[in-house]
Amino acid sequence: MGKNVVTVIFLVISSLALWVFLSREDRTLRDQVDPDAKQPRIILEEFTLYRYKKHEVQSTLTGRMAHFREPNILEVYGDIRGLRHNTEKREHFAAESATVYFNSNGIVQLMKNSEVKRCEVENNVQVGSRDSVIQTQYAQYFGAEQILRSDVPVQFTGPNSQFAGQGGFQYDIKTEDLDLIGPIEGTLQSEAIPNL
């Protein structure tokens, strides 16, 4: 009889230990927020990214925080500034947040020279070339077409001109054509005519 009691107690304790062990595994899985969520693989703070070609800086990108997400997404936040150094046009842009979608299959390929599929920039967006600046609150860049587009109000400031388009804009980078979508208001000043 004593052996049976010890055996039963041993089985009960073993069963209880097994149940605690298995329920602990379930509980930790249950407590996770979202097991399918894409967490950032790399996080940068107060950073400057450089793009080189043959040991010369081609462009720079600075910001306060960036998240590289698998497989092809870069999110940038806070005081974003970009500058292209390899051109006489003095191309630059600024924004408060940006999400860039690359044509890549992972972080390693993304770090190489992967092409930008699409980019969304938001909050105090400024895009400039030479003496012209486009200002808006939201814009999208489409890499294959090399087009920058927005459906929200925009202001364009250039040499001797200033325009506002209430319906947004489209800028073709290849041809440098800017289309403001109306209604449009603005001023255009002719250059000063010298006295004869």
KAUR-V845922 format. One record per residue. N is the residue number from 1. PSI is psi in radians with two decimals (999 if undefined). BURIAL is I if it has 9 or more other ideal C-beta (glycine too) atoms within 8 Angstrom, else O. Layout:
n: [N N]
psi: [PSI PSI]
burial: [BURIAL BURIAL]
This chain:
n: [1 2 3 4 5 6 7 8 9 10 11 12 13 14 15 16 17 18 19 20 21 22 23 24 25 26 27 28 29 30 31 32 33 34 35 36 37 38 39 40 41 42 43 44 45 46 47 48 49 50 51 52 53 54 55 56 57 58 59 60 61 62 63 64 65 66 67 68 69 70 71 72 73 74 75 76 77 78 79 80 81 82 83 84 85 86 87 88 89 90 91 92 93 94 95 96 97 98 99 100 101 102 103 104 105 106 107 108 109 110 111 112 113 114 115 116 117 118 119 120 121 122 123 124 125 126 127 128 129 130 131 132 133 134 135 136 137 138 139 140 141 142 143 144 145 146 147 148 149 150 151 152 153 154 155 156 157 158 159 160 161 162 163 164 165 166 167 168 169 170 171 172 173 174 175 176 177 178 179 180 181 182 183 184 185 186 187 188 189 190 191 192 193 194 195 196]
psi: [-0.72 -0.63 -0.65 -0.69 -0.77 -0.71 -0.77 -0.78 -0.74 -0.78 -0.70 -0.80 -0.72 -0.76 -0.75 -0.75 -0.74 -0.74 -0.76 -0.76 -0.82 -0.69 -0.50 -0.73 -0.77 -0.72 -0.73 -0.63 -0.67 -0.60 -0.20 2.52 -1.01 1.83 -0.33 -0.04 2.47 1.86 2.61 2.40 -0.61 2.36 2.25 2.47 2.43 1.23 2.81 2.15 2.38 2.48 2.13 2.66 2.05 0.87 0.33 2.43 2.17 -0.70 2.80 2.67 2.19 2.69 3.07 -0.61 2.51 2.50 2.12 2.11 2.53 2.58 -0.20 0.52 2.36 2.15 2.25 2.40 2.55 1.85 0.97 2.31 2.33 2.51 2.30 2.06 -0.35 0.49 2.69 -0.12 -0.21 0.95 2.36 2.82 2.77 2.61 3.03 -0.45 2.61 2.53 2.12 2.26 2.07 2.80 1.31 2.91 0.07 3.05 -0.72 -0.82 -0.59 -0.63 -0.39 -2.82 1.09 2.58 2.63 2.13 -0.86 2.62 2.32 2.20 2.48 2.73 1.90 0.88 2.25 2.24 2.21 2.69 2.27 -2.13 0.27 2.45 2.34 2.26 2.34 -3.13 -0.27 2.41 2.71 2.44 2.29 1.96 -0.73 -0.71 -0.24 0.93 2.37 2.25 2.60 2.59 0.13 2.84 2.56 2.62 2.38 2.24 2.19 -3.10 2.11 0.41 2.65 2.18 2.70 2.22 2.11 -0.36 0.08 -2.74 2.93 2.24 2.10 1.97 -0.61 -0.82 -0.15 0.58 2.29 2.17 2.03 2.40 2.26 3.10 2.61 2.39 2.62 -3.11 2.55 2.07 2.39 2.74 2.65 2.34 2.16 2.58 2.42 999]
burial: [O O O O O O O O O O O O O O O O O O O O O O O O O O O O O O O O O O O O O O O I O O O I O O I O O O O O O O O O I I I I I I I O I I I I I I O I I I I I I I O I I I O I I O O O O O I I I I I I I I I I I I O I O I I O I I O O O I O I I I I I I I O O I I I I I O O I I I I I O I I I I I I O O O I I I I O O I I I I O I O O I I I I I O I I I I I I O O O O O I O I I O O I O I O O O O O O O O O O]
